Amino acid sequence: MIDELRSLDHRIKQLDQEFEALAKSDQRAGLLRSVPGIGALNATALAAAVGDVSTFAKGGDFAAWLGLSHARSPPAASRA
């Protein structure tokens, strides 16, 4: 069981390094990482999920899409 835990720990470290590399190579993820509390994993996941941020007319639309503010109509791209 100890060997399994060590193996899993090693794999997690590898994945962390992959996310770090992705975050460094993606401008959007790099900007997101400048926000306190946003690391490589969250930055790359958010950049991948959102795609083109110009889909959102206002910051409030994006916040609503995230579920952080009152609901607004979601952009057409996210309804598909």
All heavy atoms as a GROMACS GRO file, in nm:
protein
  588
    1MET      N    1   0.082  -0.119   0.000
    1MET     CA    2   0.000   0.000   0.000
    1MET      C    3   0.087   0.126   0.000
    1MET      O    4   0.053   0.223  -0.066
    1MET     CB    5  -0.092  -0.001   0.121
    1MET     CG    6  -0.186   0.115   0.121
    1MET     SD    7  -0.332   0.068   0.211
    1MET     CE    8  -0.393   0.222   0.259
    2ILE      N    9   0.197   0.124   0.071
    2ILE     CA   10   0.289   0.237   0.074
    2ILE      C   11   0.341   0.265  -0.067
    2ILE      O   12   0.353   0.380  -0.108
    2ILE     CB   13   0.406   0.211   0.173
    2ILE    CG1   14   0.355   0.201   0.315
    2ILE    CG2   15   0.513   0.319   0.160
    2ILE    CD1   16   0.302   0.330   0.372
    3ASP      N   17   0.371   0.158  -0.141
    3ASP     CA   18   0.420   0.175  -0.278
    3ASP      C   19   0.315   0.242  -0.366
    3ASP      O   20   0.347   0.325  -0.450
    3ASP     CB   21   0.462   0.041  -0.337
    3ASP     CG   22   0.590  -0.013  -0.275
    3ASP    OD1   23   0.667   0.068  -0.219
    3ASP    OD2   24   0.612  -0.135  -0.283
    4GLU      N   25   0.190   0.204  -0.346
    4GLU     CA   26   0.081   0.266  -0.422
    4GLU      C   27   0.072   0.415  -0.391
    4GLU      O   28   0.055   0.497  -0.482
    4GLU     CB   29  -0.053   0.199  -0.389
    4GLU     CG   30  -0.078   0.072  -0.464
    4GLU     CD   31  -0.218   0.019  -0.436
    4GLU    OE1   32  -0.316   0.088  -0.472
    4GLU    OE2   33  -0.227  -0.090  -0.377
    5LEU      N   34   0.081   0.450  -0.264
    5LEU     CA   35   0.076   0.590  -0.225
    5LEU      C   36   0.192   0.669  -0.284
    5LEU      O   37   0.175   0.782  -0.331
    5LEU     CB   38   0.074   0.603  -0.073
    5LEU     CG   39  -0.054   0.557  -0.004
    5LEU    CD1   40  -0.037   0.560   0.147
    5LEU    CD2   41  -0.172   0.642  -0.046
    6ARG      N   42   0.309   0.611  -0.283
    6ARG     CA   43   0.426   0.677  -0.341
    6ARG      C   44   0.408   0.695  -0.491
    6ARG      O   45   0.442   0.799  -0.547
    6ARG     CB   46   0.552   0.597  -0.311
    6ARG     CG   47   0.596   0.612  -0.168
    6ARG     CD   48   0.727   0.542  -0.142
    6ARG     NE   49   0.765   0.559  -0.003
    6ARG     CZ   50   0.817   0.465   0.072
    6ARG    NH1   51   0.840   0.345   0.022
    6ARG    NH2   52   0.848   0.490   0.198
    7SER      N   53   0.354   0.594  -0.555
    7SER     CA   54   0.329   0.601  -0.699
    7SER      C   55   0.227   0.710  -0.732
    7SER      O   56   0.245   0.787  -0.826
    7SER     CB   57   0.279   0.465  -0.750
    7SER     OG   58   0.247   0.472  -0.886
    8LEU      N   59   0.122   0.715  -0.653
    8LEU     CA   60   0.020   0.819  -0.673
    8LEU      C   61   0.076   0.958  -0.647
    8LEU      O   62   0.048   1.053  -0.721
    8LEU     CB   63  -0.101   0.793  -0.584
    8LEU     CG   64  -0.189   0.675  -0.624
    8LEU    CD1   65  -0.293   0.649  -0.515
    8LEU    CD2   66  -0.255   0.700  -0.758
    9ASP      N   67   0.157   0.971  -0.543
    9ASP     CA   68   0.219   1.099  -0.512
    9ASP      C   69   0.309   1.144  -0.627
    9ASP      O   70   0.308   1.261  -0.667
    9ASP     CB   71   0.299   1.088  -0.382
    9ASP     CG   72   0.347   1.222  -0.333
    9ASP    OD1   73   0.266   1.316  -0.328
    9ASP    OD2   74   0.467   1.232  -0.299
   10HIS      N   75   0.384   1.051  -0.685
   10HIS     CA   76   0.471   1.081  -0.799
   10HIS      C   77   0.387   1.126  -0.918
   10HIS      O   78   0.421   1.222  -0.986
   10HIS     CB   79   0.555   0.959  -0.834
   10HIS     CG   80   0.642   0.980  -0.952
   10HIS    ND1   81   0.753   1.062  -0.950
   10HIS    CD2   82   0.635   0.930  -1.078
   10HIS    CE1   83   0.810   1.061  -1.068
   10HIS    NE2   84   0.740   0.981  -1.148
   11ARG      N   85   0.277   1.056  -0.944
   11ARG     CA   86   0.190   1.091  -1.058
   11ARG      C   87   0.128   1.229  -1.038
   11ARG      O   88   0.117   1.307  -1.132
   11ARG     CB   89   0.081   0.985  -1.075
   11ARG     CG   90  -0.009   1.009  -1.192
   11ARG     CD   91   0.066   0.999  -1.323
   11ARG     NE   92  -0.024   1.028  -1.433
   11ARG     CZ   93   0.006   1.107  -1.535
   11ARG    NH1   94   0.125   1.161  -1.544
   11ARG    NH2   95  -0.081   1.130  -1.628
   12ILE      N   96   0.088   1.261  -0.916
   12ILE     CA   97   0.031   1.393  -0.887
   12ILE      C   98   0.135   1.502  -0.914
   12ILE      O   99   0.104   1.606  -0.972
   12ILE     CB  100  -0.022   1.399  -0.742
   12ILE    CG1  101  -0.148   1.313  -0.729
   12ILE    CG2  102  -0.049   1.543  -0.699
   12ILE    CD1  103  -0.194   1.291  -0.587
   13LYS      N  104   0.259   1.477  -0.874
   13LYS     CA  105   0.366   1.574  -0.899
   13LYS      C  106   0.388   1.593  -1.048
   13LYS      O  107   0.410   1.705  -1.095
   13LYS     CB  108   0.494   1.531  -0.828
   13LYS     CG  109   0.487   1.550  -0.679
   13LYS     CD  110   0.612   1.502  -0.608
   13LYS     CE  111   0.593   1.516  -0.458
   13LYS     NZ  112   0.703   1.461  -0.381
   14GLN      N  113   0.381   1.484  -1.125
   14GLN     CA  114   0.395   1.494  -1.270
   14GLN      C  115   0.283   1.579  -1.330
   14GLN      O  116   0.307   1.664  -1.416
   14GLN     CB  117   0.393   1.356  -1.335
   14GLN     CG  118   0.518   1.274  -1.315
   14GLN     CD  119   0.504   1.137  -1.378
   14GLN    OE1  120   0.396   1.076  -1.377
   14GLN    NE2  121   0.613   1.086  -1.433
   15LEU      N  122   0.161   1.554  -1.285
   15LEU     CA  123   0.047   1.630  -1.336
   15LEU      C  124   0.056   1.776  -1.298
   15LEU      O  125   0.025   1.865  -1.379
   15LEU     CB  126  -0.084   1.569  -1.286
   15LEU     CG  127  -0.119   1.433  -1.346
   15LEU    CD1  128  -0.238   1.371  -1.272
   15LEU    CD2  129  -0.150   1.446  -1.494
   16ASP      N  130   0.101   1.805  -1.177
   16ASP     CA  131   0.122   1.943  -1.134
   16ASP      C  132   0.221   2.013  -1.227
   16ASP      O  133   0.201   2.128  -1.266
   16ASP     CB  134   0.172   1.950  -0.990
   16ASP     CG  135   0.062   1.928  -0.888
   16ASP    OD1  136  -0.057   1.940  -0.923
   16ASP    OD2  137   0.097   1.898  -0.771
   17GLN      N  138   0.328   1.943  -1.264
   17GLN     CA  139   0.427   2.001  -1.355
   17GLN      C  140   0.366   2.026  -1.494
   17GLN      O  141   0.396   2.127  -1.557
   17GLN     CB  142   0.549   1.910  -1.366
   17GLN     CG  143   0.632   1.906  -1.240
   17GLN     CD  144   0.742   1.802  -1.244
   17GLN    OE1  145   0.747   1.718  -1.334
   17GLN    NE2  146   0.831   1.806  -1.146
   18GLU      N  147   0.281   1.935  -1.539
   18GLU     CA  148   0.214   1.954  -1.669
   18GLU      C  149   0.123   2.076  -1.665
   18GLU      O  150   0.121   2.155  -1.760
   18GLU     CB  151   0.135   1.829  -1.707
   18GLU     CG  152   0.222   1.712  -1.747
   18GLU     CD  153   0.141   1.590  -1.784
   18GLU    OE1  154   0.032   1.605  -1.845
   18GLU    OE2  155   0.186   1.479  -1.752
   19PHE      N  156   0.048   2.092  -1.557
   19PHE     CA  157  -0.039   2.209  -1.544
   19PHE      C  158   0.042   2.338  -1.537
   19PHE      O  159   0.003   2.440  -1.594
   19PHE     CB  160  -0.133   2.196  -1.424
   19PHE     CG  161  -0.250   2.105  -1.450
   19PHE    CD1  162  -0.264   1.989  -1.378
   19PHE    CD2  163  -0.344   2.136  -1.546
   19PHE    CE1  164  -0.371   1.904  -1.402
   19PHE    CE2  165  -0.451   2.052  -1.571
   19PHE     CZ  166  -0.464   1.936  -1.499
   20GLU      N  167   0.155   2.334  -1.468
   20GLU     CA  168   0.243   2.452  -1.461
   20GLU      C  169   0.290   2.490  -1.601
   20GLU      O  170   0.289   2.607  -1.638
   20GLU     CB  171   0.364   2.425  -1.371
   20GLU     CG  172   0.334   2.426  -1.224
   20GLU     CD  173   0.300   2.563  -1.168
   20GLU    OE1  174   0.340   2.665  -1.227
   20GLU    OE2  175   0.232   2.566  -1.064
   21ALA      N  176   0.332   2.391  -1.679
   21ALA     CA  177   0.379   2.417  -1.816
   21ALA      C  178   0.266   2.473  -1.902
   21ALA      O  179   0.287   2.567  -1.980
   21ALA     CB  180   0.436   2.290  -1.877
   22LEU      N  181   0.147   2.416  -1.890
   22LEU     CA  182   0.032   2.466  -1.966
   22LEU      C  183  -0.001   2.609  -1.927
   22LEU      O  184  -0.028   2.694  -2.013
   22LEU     CB  185  -0.091   2.377  -1.943
   22LEU     CG  186  -0.097   2.246  -2.018
   22LEU    CD1  187  -0.212   2.160  -1.966
   22LEU    CD2  188  -0.113   2.271  -2.167
   23ALA      N  189   0.001   2.636  -1.798
   23ALA     CA  190  -0.032   2.770  -1.750
   23ALA      C  191   0.070   2.873  -1.799
   23ALA      O  192   0.034   2.987  -1.830
   23ALA     CB  193  -0.040   2.772  -1.598
   24LYS      N  194   0.196   2.833  -1.809
   24LYS     CA  195   0.299   2.925  -1.857
   24LYS      C  196   0.288   2.949  -2.007
   24LYS      O  197   0.325   3.055  -2.055
   24LYS     CB  198   0.438   2.871  -1.823
   24LYS     CG  199   0.470   2.881  -1.676
   24LYS     CD  200   0.607   2.823  -1.646
   24LYS     CE  201   0.633   2.829  -1.496
   24LYS     NZ  202   0.760   2.764  -1.461
   25SER      N  203   0.237   2.851  -2.081
   25SER     CA  204   0.230   2.864  -2.227
   25SER      C  205   0.100   2.929  -2.275
   25SER      O  206   0.089   2.964  -2.392
   25SER     CB  207   0.246   2.727  -2.293
   25SER     OG  208   0.135   2.645  -2.266
   26ASP      N  209   0.003   2.947  -2.188
   26ASP     CA  210  -0.126   3.005  -2.225
   26ASP      C  211  -0.138   3.144  -2.163
   26ASP      O  212  -0.137   3.157  -2.041
   26ASP     CB  213  -0.239   2.914  -2.177
   26ASP     CG  214  -0.376   2.959  -2.224
   26ASP    OD1  215  -0.414   3.075  -2.198
   26ASP    OD2  216  -0.447   2.878  -2.286
   27GLN      N  217  -0.151   3.245  -2.247
   27GLN     CA  218  -0.157   3.383  -2.197
   27GLN      C  219  -0.276   3.403  -2.104
   27GLN      O  220  -0.264   3.468  -2.000
   27GLN     CB  221  -0.166   3.481  -2.314
   27GLN     CG  222  -0.168   3.626  -2.269
   27GLN     CD  223  -0.180   3.721  -2.386
   27GLN    OE1  224  -0.206   3.681  -2.498
   27GLN    NE2  225  -0.162   3.849  -2.359
   28ARG      N  226  -0.391   3.347  -2.138
   28ARG     CA  227  -0.510   3.362  -2.053
   28ARG      C  228  -0.486   3.302  -1.916
   28ARG      O  229  -0.518   3.361  -1.813
   28ARG     CB  230  -0.631   3.296  -2.119
   28ARG     CG  231  -0.669   3.355  -2.252
   28ARG     CD  232  -0.766   3.266  -2.327
   28ARG     NE  233  -0.707   3.131  -2.339
   28ARG     CZ  234  -0.776   3.022  -2.361
   28ARG    NH1  235  -0.906   3.026  -2.372
   28ARG    NH2  236  -0.717   2.906  -2.373
   29ALA      N  237  -0.427   3.183  -1.912
   29ALA     CA  238  -0.399   3.118  -1.785
   29ALA      C  239  -0.297   3.199  -1.705
   29ALA      O  240  -0.308   3.209  -1.583
   29ALA     CB  241  -0.349   2.975  -1.807
   30GLY      N  242  -0.201   3.257  -1.774
   30GLY     CA  243  -0.103   3.341  -1.706
   30GLY      C  244  -0.166   3.461  -1.639
   30GLY      O  245  -0.133   3.495  -1.525
   31LEU      N  246  -0.261   3.523  -1.708
   31LEU     CA  247  -0.333   3.637  -1.648
   31LEU      C  248  -0.417   3.592  -1.530
   31LEU      O  249  -0.422   3.660  -1.427
   31LEU     CB  250  -0.420   3.705  -1.753
   31LEU     CG  251  -0.347   3.783  -1.862
   31LEU    CD1  252  -0.444   3.825  -1.972
   31LEU    CD2  253  -0.277   3.903  -1.802
   32LEU      N  254  -0.482   3.480  -1.544
   32LEU     CA  255  -0.565   3.429  -1.435
   32LEU      C  256  -0.480   3.397  -1.311
   32LEU      O  257  -0.525   3.417  -1.198
   32LEU     CB  258  -0.641   3.304  -1.479
   32LEU     CG  259  -0.758   3.330  -1.574
   32LEU    CD1  260  -0.802   3.202  -1.642
   32LEU    CD2  261  -0.873   3.396  -1.501
   33ARG      N  262  -0.359   3.351  -1.332
   33ARG     CA  263  -0.271   3.318  -1.219
   33ARG      C  264  -0.229   3.441  -1.141
   33ARG      O  265  -0.184   3.430  -1.027
   33ARG     CB  266  -0.148   3.243  -1.266
   33ARG     CG  267  -0.183   3.102  -1.311
   33ARG     CD  268  -0.063   3.024  -1.342
   33ARG     NE  269   0.006   2.991  -1.217
   33ARG     CZ  270   0.127   2.942  -1.213
   33ARG    NH1  271   0.194   2.921  -1.322
   33ARG    NH2  272   0.183   2.913  -1.098
   34SER      N  273  -0.245   3.558  -1.201
   34SER     CA  274  -0.210   3.681  -1.128
   34SER      C  275  -0.316   3.715  -1.023
   34SER      O  276  -0.294   3.801  -0.939
   34SER     CB  277  -0.192   3.798  -1.226
   34SER     OG  278  -0.316   3.835  -1.283
   35VAL      N  279  -0.429   3.647  -1.027
   35VAL     CA  280  -0.535   3.667  -0.928
   35VAL      C  281  -0.500   3.585  -0.803
   35VAL      O  282  -0.473   3.465  -0.815
   35VAL     CB  283  -0.673   3.622  -0.984
   35VAL    CG1  284  -0.781   3.632  -0.878
   35VAL    CG2  285  -0.709   3.699  -1.109
   36PRO      N  286  -0.497   3.648  -0.687
   36PRO     CA  287  -0.465   3.574  -0.564
   36PRO      C  288  -0.558   3.453  -0.546
   36PRO      O  289  -0.680   3.464  -0.563
   36PRO     CB  290  -0.487   3.676  -0.453
   36PRO     CG  291  -0.469   3.808  -0.519
   36PRO     CD  292  -0.522   3.790  -0.660
   37GLY      N  293  -0.499   3.339  -0.519
   37GLY     CA  294  -0.576   3.218  -0.496
   37GLY      C  295  -0.597   3.132  -0.620
   37GLY      O  296  -0.648   3.021  -0.609
   38ILE      N  297  -0.558   3.182  -0.737
   38ILE     CA  298  -0.573   3.104  -0.860
   38ILE      C  299  -0.437   3.046  -0.896
   38ILE      O  300  -0.343   3.118  -0.924
   38ILE     CB  301  -0.625   3.191  -0.977
   38ILE    CG1  302  -0.759   3.256  -0.944
   38ILE    CG2  303  -0.635   3.108  -1.105
   38ILE    CD1  304  -0.875   3.161  -0.934
   39GLY      N  305  -0.430   2.914  -0.895
   39GLY     CA  306  -0.306   2.845  -0.930
   39GLY      C  307  -0.313   2.790  -1.071
   39GLY      O  308  -0.407   2.818  -1.147
   40ALA      N  309  -0.214   2.712  -1.106
   40ALA     CA  310  -0.204   2.658  -1.241
   40ALA      C  311  -0.324   2.571  -1.278
   40ALA      O  312  -0.376   2.581  -1.390
   40ALA     CB  313  -0.075   2.579  -1.256
   41LEU      N  314  -0.367   2.487  -1.188
   41LEU     CA  315  -0.479   2.397  -1.218
   41LEU      C  316  -0.607   2.475  -1.246
   41LEU      O  317  -0.673   2.454  -1.349
   41LEU     CB  318  -0.502   2.298  -1.103
   41LEU     CG  319  -0.621   2.204  -1.117
   41LEU    CD1  320  -0.604   2.115  -1.240
   41LEU    CD2  321  -0.635   2.119  -0.993
   42ASN      N  322  -0.644   2.567  -1.157
   42ASN     CA  323  -0.766   2.644  -1.177
   42ASN      C  324  -0.755   2.736  -1.298
   42ASN      O  325  -0.853   2.755  -1.371
   42ASN     CB  326  -0.799   2.726  -1.052
   42ASN     CG  327  -0.851   2.639  -0.940
   42ASN    OD1  328  -0.913   2.536  -0.963
   42ASN    ND2  329  -0.824   2.678  -0.818
   43ALA      N  330  -0.639   2.794  -1.321
   43ALA     CA  331  -0.620   2.884  -1.434
   43ALA      C  332  -0.637   2.810  -1.567
   43ALA      O  333  -0.707   2.858  -1.657
   43ALA     CB  334  -0.484   2.951  -1.428
   44THR      N  335  -0.576   2.694  -1.580
   44THR     CA  336  -0.588   2.620  -1.705
   44THR      C  337  -0.730   2.565  -1.724
   44THR      O  338  -0.783   2.566  -1.835
   44THR     CB  339  -0.486   2.506  -1.712
   44THR    OG1  340  -0.497   2.423  -1.597
   44THR    CG2  341  -0.345   2.558  -1.725
   45ALA      N  342  -0.792   2.521  -1.615
   45ALA     CA  343  -0.929   2.470  -1.626
   45ALA      C  344  -1.026   2.582  -1.667
   45ALA      O  345  -1.112   2.562  -1.754
   45ALA     CB  346  -0.973   2.410  -1.493
   46LEU      N  347  -1.011   2.698  -1.606
   46LEU     CA  348  -1.099   2.810  -1.638
   46LEU      C  349  -1.076   2.859  -1.781
   46LEU      O  350  -1.172   2.884  -1.855
   46LEU     CB  351  -1.079   2.923  -1.538
   46LEU     CG  352  -1.179   3.037  -1.541
   46LEU    CD1  353  -1.322   2.987  -1.528
   46LEU    CD2  354  -1.148   3.135  -1.429
   47ALA      N  355  -0.951   2.869  -1.821
   47ALA     CA  356  -0.920   2.913  -1.958
   47ALA      C  357  -0.978   2.815  -2.059
   47ALA      O  358  -1.033   2.857  -2.162
   47ALA     CB  359  -0.769   2.926  -1.977
   48ALA      N  360  -0.970   2.686  -2.031
   48ALA     CA  361  -1.024   2.585  -2.122
   48ALA      C  362  -1.176   2.589  -2.126
   48ALA      O  363  -1.238   2.577  -2.232
   48ALA     CB  364  -0.976   2.447  -2.081
   49ALA      N  365  -1.238   2.608  -2.011
   49ALA     CA  366  -1.385   2.608  -2.003
   49ALA      C  367  -1.445   2.731  -2.070
   49ALA      O  368  -1.547   2.722  -2.138
   49ALA     CB  369  -1.430   2.600  -1.858
   50VAL      N  370  -1.381   2.846  -2.052
   50VAL     CA  371  -1.436   2.971  -2.104
   50VAL      C  372  -1.409   2.985  -2.252
   50VAL      O  373  -1.496   3.026  -2.329
   50VAL     CB  374  -1.378   3.093  -2.027
   50VAL    CG1  375  -1.417   3.222  -2.094
   50VAL    CG2  376  -1.424   3.089  -1.884
   51GLY      N  377  -1.289   2.951  -2.294
   51GLY     CA  378  -1.255   2.968  -2.435
   51GLY      C  379  -1.237   3.116  -2.466
   51GLY      O  380  -1.152   3.182  -2.410
   52ASP      N  381  -1.321   3.168  -2.555
   52ASP     CA  382  -1.312   3.307  -2.598
   52ASP      C  383  -1.391   3.396  -2.503
   52ASP      O  384  -1.514   3.394  -2.502
   52ASP     CB  385  -1.365   3.319  -2.740
   52ASP     CG  386  -1.354   3.459  -2.796
   52ASP    OD1  387  -1.289   3.545  -2.734
   52ASP    OD2  388  -1.410   3.483  -2.906
   53VAL      N  389  -1.321   3.478  -2.425
   53VAL     CA  390  -1.388   3.563  -2.326
   53VAL      C  391  -1.471   3.673  -2.391
   53VAL      O  392  -1.557   3.731  -2.325
   53VAL     CB  393  -1.289   3.625  -2.226
   53VAL    CG1  394  -1.226   3.518  -2.141
   53VAL    CG2  395  -1.186   3.710  -2.294
   54SER      N  396  -1.448   3.700  -2.519
   54SER     CA  397  -1.528   3.804  -2.584
   54SER      C  398  -1.674   3.761  -2.600
   54SER      O  399  -1.759   3.841  -2.636
   54SER     CB  400  -1.468   3.842  -2.720
   54SER     OG  401  -1.480   3.735  -2.812
   55THR      N  402  -1.702   3.635  -2.568
   55THR     CA  403  -1.840   3.586  -2.567
   55THR      C  404  -1.922   3.662  -2.463
   55THR      O  405  -2.042   3.677  -2.476
   55THR     CB  406  -1.842   3.436  -2.533
   55THR    OG1  407  -1.759   3.367  -2.625
   55THR    CG2  408  -1.981   3.379  -2.537
   56PHE      N  409  -1.855   3.711  -2.360
   56PHE     CA  410  -1.921   3.783  -2.252
   56PHE      C  411  -1.910   3.933  -2.276
   56PHE      O  412  -1.799   3.985  -2.288
   56PHE     CB  413  -1.858   3.747  -2.117
   56PHE     CG  414  -1.863   3.599  -2.089
   56PHE    CD1  415  -1.752   3.520  -2.113
   56PHE    CD2  416  -1.977   3.540  -2.039
   56PHE    CE1  417  -1.755   3.383  -2.089
   56PHE    CE2  418  -1.982   3.404  -2.014
   56PHE     CZ  419  -1.871   3.325  -2.039
   57ALA      N  420  -2.024   4.001  -2.282
   57ALA     CA  421  -2.026   4.145  -2.309
   57ALA      C  422  -1.970   4.224  -2.190
   57ALA      O  423  -1.906   4.327  -2.208
   57ALA     CB  424  -2.167   4.191  -2.342
   58LYS      N  425  -1.995   4.176  -2.070
   58LYS     CA  426  -1.955   4.248  -1.949
   58LYS      C  427  -1.898   4.149  -1.848
   58LYS      O  428  -1.927   4.030  -1.853
   58LYS     CB  429  -2.075   4.317  -1.884
   58LYS     CG  430  -2.146   4.415  -1.972
   58LYS     CD  431  -2.270   4.466  -1.900
   58LYS     CE  432  -2.352   4.552  -1.994
   58LYS     NZ  433  -2.480   4.587  -1.933
   59GLY      N  434  -1.822   4.203  -1.756
   59GLY     CA  435  -1.769   4.119  -1.648
   59GLY      C  436  -1.880   4.054  -1.567
   59GLY      O  437  -1.867   3.942  -1.519
   60GLY      N  438  -1.991   4.126  -1.554
   60GLY     CA  439  -2.105   4.071  -1.480
   60GLY      C  440  -2.165   3.949  -1.546
   60GLY      O  441  -2.214   3.859  -1.480
   61ASP      N  442  -2.160   3.947  -1.680
   61ASP     CA  443  -2.209   3.829  -1.753
   61ASP      C  444  -2.121   3.708  -1.722
   61ASP      O  445  -2.170   3.597  -1.704
   61ASP     CB  446  -2.210   3.855  -1.903
   61ASP     CG  447  -2.309   3.962  -1.944
   61ASP    OD1  448  -2.408   3.983  -1.870
   61ASP    OD2  449  -2.288   4.024  -2.050
   62PHE      N  450  -1.991   3.733  -1.717
   62PHE     CA  451  -1.898   3.625  -1.684
   62PHE      C  452  -1.920   3.578  -1.540
   62PHE      O  453  -1.924   3.458  -1.513
   62PHE     CB  454  -1.755   3.672  -1.705
   62PHE     CG  455  -1.652   3.569  -1.670
   62PHE    CD1  456  -1.648   3.448  -1.735
   62PHE    CD2  457  -1.557   3.595  -1.572
   62PHE    CE1  458  -1.553   3.352  -1.703
   62PHE    CE2  459  -1.462   3.500  -1.539
   62PHE     CZ  460  -1.459   3.379  -1.606
   63ALA      N  461  -1.937   3.672  -1.449
   63ALA     CA  462  -1.962   3.636  -1.309
   63ALA      C  463  -2.090   3.554  -1.296
   63ALA      O  464  -2.096   3.457  -1.219
   63ALA     CB  465  -1.970   3.762  -1.223
   64ALA      N  466  -2.192   3.592  -1.372
   64ALA     CA  467  -2.318   3.516  -1.368
   64ALA      C  468  -2.297   3.375  -1.425
   64ALA      O  469  -2.351   3.278  -1.372
   64ALA     CB  470  -2.426   3.590  -1.447
   65TRP      N  471  -2.218   3.365  -1.530
   65TRP     CA  472  -2.189   3.234  -1.590
   65TRP      C  473  -2.118   3.144  -1.489
   65TRP      O  474  -2.144   3.025  -1.482
   65TRP     CB  475  -2.102   3.254  -1.714
   65TRP     CG  476  -2.070   3.129  -1.789
   65TRP    CD1  477  -2.151   3.060  -1.874
   65TRP    CD2  478  -1.945   3.058  -1.785
   65TRP    NE1  479  -2.085   2.951  -1.923
   65TRP    CE2  480  -1.958   2.947  -1.870
   65TRP    CE3  481  -1.825   3.079  -1.718
   65TRP    CZ2  482  -1.855   2.857  -1.891
   65TRP    CZ3  483  -1.722   2.988  -1.738
   65TRP    CH2  484  -1.738   2.880  -1.824
   66LEU      N  485  -2.034   3.205  -1.407
   66LEU     CA  486  -1.965   3.130  -1.302
   66LEU      C  487  -2.056   3.099  -1.184
   66LEU      O  488  -2.022   3.017  -1.099
   66LEU     CB  489  -1.843   3.209  -1.251
   66LEU     CG  490  -1.724   3.220  -1.344
   66LEU    CD1  491  -1.624   3.320  -1.289
   66LEU    CD2  492  -1.660   3.084  -1.364
   67GLY      N  493  -2.169   3.167  -1.177
   67GLY     CA  494  -2.260   3.149  -1.065
   67GLY      C  495  -2.226   3.236  -0.946
   67GLY      O  496  -2.266   3.208  -0.834
   68LEU      N  497  -2.151   3.345  -0.970
   68LEU     CA  498  -2.108   3.432  -0.863
   68LEU      C  499  -2.197   3.554  -0.843
   68LEU      O  500  -2.176   3.631  -0.750
   68LEU     CB  501  -1.964   3.480  -0.889
   68LEU     CG  502  -1.859   3.369  -0.897
   68LEU    CD1  503  -1.724   3.427  -0.935
   68LEU    CD2  504  -1.850   3.295  -0.764
   69SER      N  505  -2.291   3.575  -0.932
   69SER     CA  506  -2.380   3.691  -0.919
   69SER      C  507  -2.517   3.653  -0.971
   69SER      O  508  -2.540   3.541  -1.014
   69SER     CB  509  -2.324   3.811  -0.997
   69SER     OG  510  -2.328   3.786  -1.136
   70HIS      N  511  -2.606   3.752  -0.968
   70HIS     CA  512  -2.743   3.726  -1.015
   70HIS      C  513  -2.742   3.677  -1.158
   70HIS      O  514  -2.660   3.719  -1.239
   70HIS     CB  515  -2.827   3.853  -1.004
   70HIS     CG  516  -2.840   3.901  -0.864
   70HIS    ND1  517  -2.908   3.829  -0.768
   70HIS    CD2  518  -2.791   4.011  -0.802
   70HIS    CE1  519  -2.902   3.894  -0.654
   70HIS    NE2  520  -2.831   4.006  -0.671
   71ALA      N  521  -2.834   3.587  -1.187
   71ALA     CA  522  -2.839   3.526  -1.319
   71ALA      C  523  -2.869   3.628  -1.426
   71ALA      O  524  -2.954   3.716  -1.411
   71ALA     CB  525  -2.944   3.416  -1.320
   72ARG      N  526  -2.799   3.618  -1.534
   72ARG     CA  527  -2.824   3.693  -1.655
   72ARG      C  528  -2.835   3.590  -1.766
   72ARG      O  529  -2.801   3.474  -1.750
   72ARG     CB  530  -2.708   3.787  -1.688
   72ARG     CG  531  -2.687   3.895  -1.584
   72ARG     CD  532  -2.575   3.984  -1.629
   72ARG     NE  533  -2.542   4.077  -1.523
   72ARG     CZ  534  -2.475   4.190  -1.542
   72ARG    NH1  535  -2.434   4.222  -1.661
   72ARG    NH2  536  -2.449   4.270  -1.442
   73SER      N  537  -2.877   3.632  -1.881
   73SER     CA  538  -2.883   3.542  -1.994
   73SER      C  539  -2.743   3.494  -2.028
   73SER      O  540  -2.654   3.574  -2.048
   73SER     CB  541  -2.939   3.612  -2.117
   73SER     OG  542  -3.071   3.581  -2.137
   74PRO      N  543  -2.722   3.362  -2.036
   74PRO     CA  544  -2.590   3.314  -2.072
   74PRO      C  545  -2.560   3.343  -2.218
   74PRO      O  546  -2.652   3.353  -2.300
   74PRO     CB  547  -2.597   3.163  -2.048
   74PRO     CG  548  -2.741   3.130  -2.049
   74PRO     CD  549  -2.816   3.255  -2.009
   75PRO      N  550  -2.435   3.360  -2.254
   75PRO     CA  551  -2.400   3.384  -2.394
   75PRO      C  552  -2.446   3.267  -2.481
   75PRO      O  553  -2.457   3.152  -2.434
   75PRO     CB  554  -2.247   3.390  -2.394
   75PRO     CG  555  -2.210   3.414  -2.252
   75PRO     CD  556  -2.320   3.360  -2.168
   76ALA      N  557  -2.473   3.295  -2.605
   76ALA     CA  558  -2.526   3.194  -2.696
   76ALA      C  559  -2.433   3.072  -2.705
   76ALA      O  560  -2.480   2.959  -2.712
   76ALA     CB  561  -2.546   3.254  -2.835
   77ALA      N  562  -2.303   3.095  -2.701
   77ALA     CA  563  -2.208   2.984  -2.714
   77ALA      C  564  -2.222   2.883  -2.600
   77ALA      O  565  -2.200   2.765  -2.618
   77ALA     CB  566  -2.066   3.037  -2.718
   78SER      N  567  -2.259   2.929  -2.481
   78SER     CA  568  -2.267   2.838  -2.368
   78SER      C  569  -2.400   2.763  -2.362
   78SER      O  570  -2.416   2.671  -2.286
   78SER     CB  571  -2.243   2.912  -2.237
   78SER     OG  572  -2.348   3.002  -2.212
   79ARG      N  573  -2.496   2.805  -2.444
   79ARG     CA  574  -2.625   2.738  -2.446
   79ARG      C  575  -2.624   2.616  -2.538
   79ARG      O  576  -2.713   2.534  -2.532
   79ARG     CB  577  -2.734   2.834  -2.490
   79ARG     CG  578  -2.769   2.934  -2.385
   79ARG     CD  579  -2.887   3.016  -2.428
   79ARG     NE  580  -2.843   3.155  -2.423
   79ARG     CZ  581  -2.877   3.248  -2.510
   79ARG    NH1  582  -2.957   3.220  -2.609
   79ARG    NH2  583  -2.832   3.369  -2.498
   80ALA      N  584  -2.526   2.607  -2.624
   80ALA     CA  585  -2.522   2.499  -2.722
   80ALA      C  586  -2.490   2.367  -2.659
   80ALA      O  587  -2.444   2.351  -2.554
   80ALA     CB  588  -2.418   2.531  -2.830
   0.00000   0.00000   0.00000
